[in-house]
Amino acid sequence: MLKGVKQFTTSGSRAGAILTFARFRCVNSSEDLSPNAFVLEKDTPGFRVGTLEEKMGIRAVDVAELTFEDYPSSAKHLLGKEGKGEKVNDPVLTLYYVGY
């Protein structure tokens, strides 16, 4: 189950699927695990679009807050291997910083 809020999500209110990253902590441990990458479907119970951010510029694209309340995540939502979310994120950030 996923619980939490994803803030400042570009086109969050219009997207049909959301890429998000989450860390899990074992119940009896204080050790944080590596992040996992998930592709989540919008039309699933436990998903809610929150407030839309008021922006000063670039109003053609909305920026939304997304809330996950006991979102039923499973292996089918996992993108890449468990605990290897940074491997999914690295190419995305590389393209972003290069300016594509």
Secondary structure as UniProt FT lines:
FT   STRAND          2..10
FT   TURN            11..14
FT   STRAND          17..22
FT   TURN            27..28
FT   STRAND          36..41
FT   TURN            42..43
FT   TURN            45..46
FT   STRAND          47..52
FT   TURN            59..60
FT   STRAND          63..71
FT   HELIX           75..77
FT   STRAND          78..79
FT   TURN            82..83
FT   HELIX           85..98
//
